[in-house]
Amino acid sequence: MPLRPIRPKGRRARHTCVGAQTGGPGALFDSWPGTTTVKETAAMRWSAGRYGTTEEATRPLGGHPVPGVEAAWTAGWPTGRVRAVSQGPVSLAVIGDCGADDDQLAARFPAVRAGRWRELTRWPGSYLVIARGGEELAVIGDLSGQHPVYWRSHGGALWWATSALALAALDGAPADPTALAAHLALGQPDVLGQRSLMRCVNRVPGGHLLLAGPSGARTVRFEPAEYGSVDLPVAAATVRAALGEAVATRLDGRPVSADLAGLDSTTLACLAAQRGPVTAVTFADERLRDDDLPYATRTAAAVPGLTHHAVAGTVHTVYYDGLDDLSRLPVTDAPNAYAVTASIKRAVLDTVAAHHPAPGLHLTGSAGDAVLSAPSSYLADLLRERWHRRAWSHGLGHARLRHTSAWSVLGRARPASRTGLAGAWRQTAAELRGPAREWVPQASRPVSWTPLLATADWMSPDVRHQLATALDGAAGQLDGTPVRLAAWSDRQDLARLGADTTGWRQIASTEYGIDLVAPYLDNEVIRACLAIPADQRGAPGRYKPLLNTAFTGAGVLPDFVLTRTTKGGFNALAYAGLRENTPVLLDLLGPSSRLAAAGLVTEQPIARMLARAAAGQPTAQGALHLAVAAEVWLRQADTAALVWEVNSGVAAV
């Protein structure tokens, strides 16, 4: 019998399911047509599988079976990046950029049999792992959320996928407004643990894997909550080797391009240039007023293999450009920050495409800041552990950079030093039950484990109370959490950046056929960098001391790059975009807004914030960015296509 597409059931009725994630004003979400399907495009790469028996043989629309693994499929992935090995009842598959060859994969069969899951995540690259040992199935994502794992029950079987929207589409499960409120108000992916943005769909938290067996499914931690301390000079060589392998793993003979801007992206471009020609591009809009272009020009002249091109800005290369036509953006599995900056990314990729005869791969320094340095919030950890002299010394350094006093810097950090993660969430829940705050820049508020963003103050009282209740519940269920604030916030920043980079990757793949590569988000790079204490990575006296130590004398980067102390920023383009696109943003977040209909934003605070931006006053840019990306995501889902197909009959695993 021919395959037929699954049509989600009951979209206009309130959706319920066993173990449903209920709460919040969800009826509005339930009533929107099309909110649980995903656009079928070549760029939408995802994987899915089943454990157990079901009455219908369901698979991803256009999906390809993973060789050697029963009831597992990929959609949109090139065959060369789906590899598997088997030996009797043991099978092991990797999907994505994995630096292991088949022999190295097969050498991990003993680890699969013994359940030593972390050993399956130590190869260079970024990839999903599917391991089957007898009756036990393990699905392991990466540490940065580029390969997330979700699961749910449906049709009597366990289903897993790297797309929450796809799993929701099995029966039309709607979005979870309380989870979306947490995404907007808190911005940390692991705050609500196993709760995803879609009702009835569970997520695997960072550092955990999905383990399924005859007795059911559960998440199991495979990565420590925080790493042991390795001094920066000792770890520098490991970091250099991990970055070198991360870049080399991707080089397969296709044309290579790379951003050439700050220290992070320059390092990747120079590493790639050691192995072949690289088309280096620098976004050089004159409104930025930074020194990225002079440094890039000088670097390209000094490093053989780099061919440099500047990307001039235009009236359209600003934030929020093009949001009056959402059909130009790919549908992503979650709200994505690059929806706001897509015009800038397209300008860079246009230049790459103009100088490459065929699509290739593009290296970006995304997440370099997150692993190579650290925010000053680590001062709370120094105070907690009574390193008072070191805290004072570092406080003085950060105060000089911010033109304030050390007492002010340490005073902001002190409240967070007196509580842990659970206590911080309960404090935040209490704050949510109170009135909305007057806006002040986030840098003026006390340091927090999970900062409450300005978006929280734009929500209705009912939504704030629902989120507070969810936070209290999550605080009571915490287990194995890090002791240090830096360890928690580092992982959350990486998970957020990994999810966002996936959206940029879809733009590159859909429109240009280019594979976007972010080596700083690789497992082994993350491990090597985060093993170094935050107060050494983020010491105020030196800029990016880790890269400097790792590459000085290595013959990769010119000395003038390693001694650079400046960094470009996009604030000018953010404010220009806010001013020029105010009518579009007022429409997106106004009375017709999906977020507004659910109480997730209210109109007047948004209008006031946009008026501040138009007047050139300080603005809650990050909060606006989050709200716009979430609204775009919800509206895009209205036009999405179907993603599953079935053939009648019984299929068993």
N, C-alpha and C positions, 0 to 999 in steps of 0.2 A: 504494500500500500504506500502511496507517495507521502512524503513528509508534508505536514501542514503547519502553518504558524500558530502559536498559542495566542489567543486573544485574552488579555486580563479580564477577570470576571468581577462584576459588581463594583465598578469604579464609583458609581454614584450612590452606593449604599455605604453606610459606615462600616469600615473593615474591622473584623476581629480575627484573632488567631490564637492558638494555644501559646501561652507565654508572650502575648503581644505586649509591646512597649507602649502602654497607654499613658494618658496624662496630657493636659493642655487642651487648647481649643482646636482639636484636630478635625472637627467636622468640615471646616473650610478646606482643609487639605484633602480630605476624602472626596470632595465634590469636584475637584479639578480634573477634567479629562486629560489622560495622557501623562499623569505625573510619575508613572512608575516604569516607563520604557526608555530605551536608549536608542539614539540615532545609529543606524547601521551604516558605518563608513569604514573605509580602509584604515583610518587612523585609530579607530576604537579597538585597541588590543586588549583582550581579556581572556581569562581562562576559567573553566568551571568543571565540576565533577559531581559525582553522586556516590554515596555509600549506602547500600541497602537495596531493598526490593521496591519496585514501584509498578503501578498498573499501566503506565504509559512510558514508552521509550522517548525521553525528552533530551534534546541537546541544543547547544547554541545554534542559531540560524547561520548556516554556512560554516559551521564549526568543523574542525579536523580532529580526529582522535589522536590522543597522545600515544605514540608508539610504546607498546609494552606495558601500559597502565590502563587497567579496565575502567570504563565509564569516566573518562577524563577527556576534555576537549580544549582546543584553543581556537580563538577567532581573531583574525587580523594579524597574527604573528607569522613572520617569514619562517619557512620550514627549517632554515639553517639555525634558527635560535630556539628550536624545540628539539631537545635531545634526551634520549632515555637509554638505560641499560637494564638488563634483567638477568636474574639467575634463580631458576626455580620459582619459589613463592616470593622472592625479593625483587622489587623493581625500584628504580630511582630515576626521576626525570627532573630536568632543569629547563626553565623557560625564561628567556631573556639573554642578557650579556653575561655569560659565564666563562671564566678563564680555564676551566678544567676540561681536559680531553676525555674521551670515553674510558681510557684506562684509569685515569684518576677518579672518574665517577665510580667505576666498578670497584676500586680499592676501598670505597666507603661502604660496601655491603656489610661488613661486620658492624659498623656503626649503626646501620639501619636495624639490624637484628637485635642489637643491644639497646636501642633507643637513645643513642648518644647523638641527639639531634643537632646540637650546636656544631658538630664537626661537618655537617652538611652545608654550613653557611660560611665556611672559611675560604672559599675560592675567590679570586679577584672578580670584580664585576658586580652587576645588580640583577637579581634573578629570583624567580619563584622556585621552590623545591616541592616535589610530590614524592613521597617515599611510602612504599607498601612493603610491610614485612608480615607475611601470613595474613591474619585477620585484622591487623592494625594498619591504619592509614594516617600519615602525618602530612599536613600541608603547611609549609613554612614560608612566610613572606620575608621581606627584607626589613632592616632596621629603620629605614627612612620613609616607609609608606609608599614607595613607588610601586610595590607589588603587595597591596593590602589583601587580607583574607577575611571573607565574611561567610556566614553559614546560617542555615535555617532548616526546619523540617517542612517537607511538602510531599504529599502523595505517599506517605508512609516511609519515606526515605530521608536521609540527610543530604542536603545539597550545599555545596560550597562554591564560591566564585571570588574573583578579584574585583567584581562589580556589585555593590549593594543594590543599585538600581535594577540590575538584571535579576537578582534573586527576588526583589520585590515584584517584578513583572510576572513571576510565575503565577500569581493570583491577584495582582492588582493592589498589593499592600501600599498604603499611602506614606507620605513623609511623616516623620515624627516631629511635631512642632517644638516640643520641649528639648529634644536633642539639637534641633536647629537653633533654638534660643541659646543653648550652651555654646554652640559653635560661634555665634555672633557675640555673645557677651563675654566669653572667656578665652576663646581662640586657642585652646589647647586640646588636641584630639583625644587624649586619654582621660579627660576629666570624668566622663560618665562611663568609663570602663568598657564593657561589652555592648553598650547601647550605640547603634548606628543611627544615621539620619533617616533611615526607613524603618517603619514599624514592622515588627515580626522578623527583622533581619538583624542578626548578631554580628558584632565585629570582633576580630582578634586584636587585643591591645598590643602596643609596641613591645617588642622583646618576647612575645609569646607565639605559640604555634597552635594549630588546631589538630587535636588527636581524636580520631574516631575508631571505635571498636565495637564488638558485640554488645557491650554494656552501655553504649551511648557515646556522646561527644563532649569534649571539654577542652578548655585552653590550658596550656602548660607553658610555664616560663622556661625559655632556653637561654636567655641573656641575663646576666646579673643586673640588678636594679641600678647599681653604680659600680664603677671599675676601681680596682686598686690603684694607688698612686705610683706613677713612674715619672721621675724628674725629667724635665724638658730636654736637657742635654743628652740623656740616655735614650730617650724615645725618638729623638730627631731622625736618626738613621732609619728607624722603622717606618716613620711617616714618609720619608723620601722614597723608600722602597715600595710602600703601599700605593702611593700616588703614581709612581712609575709603572707599576703593574696594572693599575686601574686604567691608565691611558693606553698602554700597549695591548691590553686585552681587546680593545675596540678596533684597533687598526687592522683592517682586513683587505686592503688594496683599494677600497673606495676613496674618492676625493675627501680630503679632510679640511675642515674650516674650524675656526676658533674665535671666540671673543678675545680681544686684546685691549684691556682697559685697566682694571685694578691689578693688584699684586696676585690675587688668586687666579684670575683667568690668564694672566700673563704666564704664570708658572705652568699651567696646562698646555698652553700654546707652545712654549719652549720645549717641554717634554716631548710633545708630538713631533716637533720640528727636528728632533734628534733622529727620528726614524723615517722622515720623508717630508715632502713639501706640504705646507700648511697655508691656506688662505686666511689671513688674519684680518678681522674687521673691528673697527672702533666706532661706536655711535658718538658723533661729535656735534650735536646740536649746539649752536653758539649760545643758547640760553642757559646752558649748564654752567658755564664759567668755571670749569675744572681743568686739570692738567693731564687728563687721560690721553688726549691726542698727542701732545709733545712727547710723553713717555712712550707711547706706542710707536710713534715714528722712529724714535731713537732706538727702541728695542728691535724693530724690524731691520734697521740698518746694521745692527750688531750681531744678529742671530741668523746664520745661514738657514735657508729653508723657509723663512717667513716672507710671504708676499703680502703687503699691507694695503688695505683700502679703508678710507674714511667714509662713514655713512652720515651724510648731511641731514640735518633735521628739516622738516617742512611744517606748514601750518597744521598738518594732521598728526604729527608725531608728538602728541601730548596724551596725558591720561584721559580716559573716558571717551576718546574719539571713536566714532562708529557705533555707539551703543543704541542708535536709533534704528539699526538693522541687525538684529541678533542672529539672523540666518547666516551671517558671515563667521560666526564663532562655532567651534565644535562643541557638541554636548559632552560635558564631563560628568564623572560619577559623583562629584561633590562640588560645592561652590569653589571657584578657582580664581586666584588673584590675577592671573594673566589675562582674564577677560577685560580687565581695566587697562592694561598696557599693551594690548595686542597690536596696535598700530605701530608702536616702537619696535616690537619684535619682528613684525613683517618688514619694516624698513631694513633691518639687519639681514634677514633671510633673503630679501630681494637682491641685495648686494652679493651675497654668497651665490645665489642661483645664477646671477649674471656672469660670474667668473668660473663656474664649474660646468663642464659639458654634460655631466650626469649627476644625479643626486648622490650625496655622500653622507657623512656624519659631521655634526657640529658640536664642538666642545664648549661648555659653559662653566663658568666659575661659581654657579649657583651653590649656595650653602657654604662657601668658603669661610665667610665670617663666622658661621655657627660652629665650625669645628676648629678653626685656627685661632680664634680669640674667645673672649667671654665678656658678657656685660658686667657692670660693676655690682650687680646684685650678689656676686660671690662674697662681698664683704659681710653679708649676713652669716655666711658659714664661718668665716674667720672669727666673728664675734661669738657665735654659738660655741665654737671650740676653744674659746678663750685665747686666741692668738692676738692679744690686744696690741702688742707692739707692731706686728705685721699689719693688722687692720688699720692702725693709725697711719703708718707709712703709706699704705696704698690709698687710704682716704685722702691724704694730702695730695698725692699724685692725681687722683681723679678730680679733686677740688680745683686744682690748677687748670686742668683741661676745661672745666665747666665754669671757671671764673666765680667760684663760690668758696665756702669754707669747708674744712674737713669735718667740723661739727655738723654741718648741714648734711653732708654726704653720709656720714655714719648714722646720723639721726634718722634718715630715711631707711637705712638698712636694719636698724635695731629691732623694730617690731617683728620682722620676719625671722629674726634670730631667736625669738622667744616662743616659737610655735613650730609644729610640724605640718605636714601636708593635710592631714585630717582636720586639725584645729583650724588651719587657714581656710579650708572649705566651709567649716561651720561659721566662721566669722563672715565670710562672703555671703553665705545664706542669710545671716542676720541682716547684713547690709541691704540685700535685695528686698527684704521685707519692709524696709524703711522707704522714705521718699527718695525720688530721683535726685541726684547730686547736681550742683552747678558745675559746668565744665571747667576744668583746668587741665593743662598739659599733663600727660601721663608721667613725664619726668619730674613733676612737682609732687606727685603722690608718693606715699610710702611704698617701699619695695614689698612685693607680695609673691607667695608661691604661685598663685593663679590670679594675676591682676584682673580686676573688674574693669572692662573697657567702657568707653563712652556709649557704645551701642546698648549696654544694659540700661542706661538712663533714657533711652528712646522707646523702651518697651512699655506695654500697658501694665498696670499693677497686677492683673491676673496672671499674665505671663511671667512676671518677676516672681510671684509667689510660687508658681508651678516649678520654676527653675530652682528656687530656694529649696523646695521640698526634695527635688531630685538630687541636689548637692548634698543635703543632709543624709539622704539614703546612701549616696556614693561614699561619703566620708565614713559611714558605719561599716562599709564592706571592704575598705582598703586592707591590703595584705602585701607584705614584702615591698613596701615603698622605700625610696631612697631617704637617707638621713640628711643629705646635703641638698639645699635648694638648687645649686648649680647643676647637679646631676639630673634633677627632675626637669628643669627648664631647658637644658641642652637637648634632652630627648624630645621634648614637646616642640621645640623650634624646628628640629630636624624632620619630625613627622609632618608638620605643617608645610615646610618647604618641599618635602618630597611629593606630597599630594599636589601642591601648586605646580611643581615642575612637570608633572604629568599633563597638565593642561597646555603648557607651552609646547610640550612634545607633540601633542595632538595637532596643534597649529602647524608645526614644522612638517609633520608627516602628511597631514591632509592636503595642504596647499602646495608643498614643495617636494614631497617625497624624501625629505631629509630626516635622518635619525638624530635627535637631540641627546647628548650624553652629558651627564653631570657627575664626574668622578668623585667629587667630595661627598656625595651621598652613598657611596659604596660601603658595604659592611666593614671591610677591613680598614678602609680609610677612617671611618667613624671610630672604630675601636682603637686604632693607633693614636688618634688625636685626643679623644676623650679620656684616655688613660692618664693624660697629663692634667694635673690639678688646674682648676679654673684660674686660680690666682697667679699661676705661671703663664698660662695662655693669654690672660687678659691684663697682665701687669701694665700699669699706666705709663711707665718710663720708656717703653719700647713699642713700636708698631709691628704687629704680627711677628713676635720674636720666634715663634715656632718655625715659620717658613724661612726666616733668616738663618736660624741655626741649622735647619735641615739641608739647605742648599748652598750655603757659603762654601766656596772651594770645590763644589761638585761639578762645575763646568756646564751647568744647565742654564742659569740665569746670569745676565750681566750684573756686575757689582752695583751699578747705579739703580737697578731695579730693586735689589735687596735692601738698599738704604733708603728707599722711598718712604715718606711718612705721611703722604696725603692720600685722600680717597675721594672719588667722585660721588655725587648724589643727584637725585632726580627731583628734588623739591620744586625747582622752578617749573618743570614740566607738569608736576602734579597740580600746582596752583594755577598754571595757565589752563590746564584741562578743566579744572573746577570752574574757572571764570567763563570759559568759552562754551562749556556744555551744561551750564546751569539749567536751561529749560528741559533738556533731555533727562537730567537727573531728577528734577522736580516731578517729571512725568513718571519715571521709573519708581520713585519712592513716594509718590503722592497717593491720591485717593484710589487709583486703579492698581496699586501695588499689591502683590500677593503677600508680601511681608506685612503690610499695613492691615490687610484683611484678617490676618491671624493675630494681630496685636504685637507683632515682633518689631515693628517700628511705628512711630506716630508722626504725623505730618509736621507739626510746628517745630520740634527740635531739629529736624532735618532742614527745614527752610531757614531757620536761624543760623545753622552751621554753614550752609551754602552762602548766606548773606555775608558771613564773616570772611569766607574765602574770597568772595567778589571784592571785598573791601581791603584785601591784602592782610587780614589779621590772622593770627595763629588759629589753626583749625584742627579738628580731630580727624586727620587724614586717614589714619589706620582704620578707624571706626567706619568712616564713609566707604573706604575701600571694601571692607568686609560686607557691609550692607548691600552695596551695589553688586558685588559678585554673587551674593546669595539670591538677590532678586533676579539677576540674569539667569542663574541656574534654574530657578523655579519656572520662569517664563519659557526658557528653551525646552523644558520637558513637555510643554504643550504640543510641540511639533515633532516629537521623537517617534521613531519607528519601532517595530517589533523585533525581538531579539531571540526568541525561542521557536523551535519547531518540534513536532512530535510525530511518531508513527505508532499506531495502535498496536497493542500487544503487551506482553509482560516481559520486562527486562530485569534480570537479577544480577547482583554483583557477588 
